[in-house]
């Protein structure tokens, strides 16, 4: 009599692969975007030195602070979500079991994160499209010419957060339904605490 197959179902394997790929992608993006914080400090210091040391300034340089800040935060949100470093009220969640946390993560993702990001894309699409259509630039004549690229970050941020939210939902589903052996090895503890 043959022994029953103890390997996880194919769908579980697919979810685990998706989680690994998604986490790797967000980690890579996060590490690249993190350099924007150093660039932001450098540009800000340069603006201050030029203003108070040489009594001169540049509108484009000042606007580049806003652009760099937007890049850092808009493209870093999904990485922060993946690393479970976002702001959250942890009074009850910290004491939940892994299954209870998985339920909170799954329901929070399906009922809050995904609908919010879908709404941002829906509302932001025309806003960004119009900006591209007119080739929107700074209101200052000597400002940066690529405001439409900055506004595009709204859609990119929402898309990255949706993909990470799907990874969180997949991880929660595996925690609730699958055998522990089928969970991604490295991401088990790290991802159980997401909302």
N, C-alpha and C positions, 0 to 999 in steps of 0.2 A: 504494500500500500504506500503510494507516494506521500511524502510530507507536504503539508500545505505551504504555499509560497508566502514567505514572511516579508518579501520586499515591498516597499511602499508603492501605492498605485502610481500610474504614469502621471496623472494630474498633480499629485503631490510633488513629484519630481520636477514638473514644469514650473509650479509655483516657487519651489525652492531655487531653481535656476533663475527665475525672474527676480526674486529677492536679491540674490547674489549679484546679478548684473546691475540692477538698479542701485544697490548700495555702492558698488564699485564706481558707477557713473557719477553719483552724487558726491562721493569722496573725491574723485578726480576734479570735478567742477569746483568743489569747495576749496581744495588746495590751491587751485589756480586763482580763484577769486580772492583768496586770503591775501594775496600780494597787493590787492587794491588798498588794503589798510595802510601798508607801508607807503604806497604811492600817495595816498590821501594825506598822510602826515608830511611827506616831502613837499607836496604842492602847497599845503597850508603854511608850512614854515617859509617857503619861498615868497608867498604873498605877503606875509608879515614882514619879512626882511626887506622886500622891495618897498613896501608902504612906509615903514618906520625908519629904515636905514637909508633909503635912497629917495624917499618922497616921490615915488612913482608907483604905478600899478597897471594892471591889465584886466579888462573885463573878461576876456576869454580865459585867462588864467583863473580868475575867481569862479567863473562858471564851470571850469573843469573840476573844481572841488565838488560841485553839485553832481556832475556826471559821475565822478569816481565814487562818491557816496552812494548814488543810486545803483551803480554796478555792484558795489560791495553788498548792499543789503538786499536788493531784488534778486540777484543771482545766488546769494548766500542763504536765502530763506529755506530752500529745500534741503540743503546740506545741514543746516541747523536742526531741521525737523528730523532728518535721518540720524543725527547724532544725539537726539533727544535733549537738546539744550535750549529749547524754546521755553517761554514763560508759561507756567501752568500752576494752578492752585493744587497742591499735592497733599492736602490734609487727609483725605480719605484714600486716595489712589495709592499712596506709599504703603498702606497696610493691607491692600488687596492681595489675593493669591494671583498666581500667573494666569489662571483661567479668568478670574474676574477682571484683571487688567486687559486681557485679550478682548473680553466683551466690551469694555469701555473704549478701547482703541478701535475696535471694529465699528461700533455704533457711532462713535465720534467722527470717524472718517467718513462713513456712509451718510450720516445725517447732517454733518456740519462742514467738514473740510471740502469734500468733493462738490457739494452744492454751492458753497461760497466761491470756490475757484471757477466753477462753470459760470456762475453769475458774473464774475470779474471778466472772463473772456467774452461773454455775451455783451456786456455793457461796454467793454473796452475796445471791441473789434472796430466799430465805426469810428471811435475817437482816434485810434491809431491809424486806421486807413485814411482818414481825412488828413491827418498830419503828413502821411507819406504822399498823398495826392498833391498837396500844395508845397511839399518840400519844406516844411516848417523849420524856421531858424529862430535864433534868439531875437527878442524884441530890441536888444541893444545892437547898434550897427557894428560894433567891434566885437560882438559876442560870438559864440560858437555856432556853426552853421548846421548842426545835425541834431536838432531837437527831436525830429521824428525818430531817430535811432534811440534816443533816450526813452521816448514814450513806448517804443516797442518792447522795452524791458517789462512792461506791465503784463503783456501776453506771455512772454518767455517765462517770467516768474510763475504765473498761474499754471502753465504747462508743466514746469518742473515740479511744482507742488502737487499737481494731480498725479504725476508719475510716482512721486514718493508716497503719496497717500495710498495709491494702489498697492505699493510694496508693503506699507504698514497694514493694510487690510488683508493682504495675502499672508503676512506673518501671523496676524491675529487668527486667521482661519486655520492655519496649520497648527497653531497652539491649541485651538479648540477641538480640532477634528483629527489630527494626524498623530501617529506615534512619535515620541520624542526623537527617535533616530532619524526621522525624515526631515527634521528641521535643519536649516543651514547651521553648520557647526559654529562658526565664528560669530554669527549674528543673533543667536538665541537670547542671551542675557541682554545684549545691547538693544535689541529691537522690541522686547516685550513691554518696555515702559513708554511706548509712544502713544500720543493722542493727537 
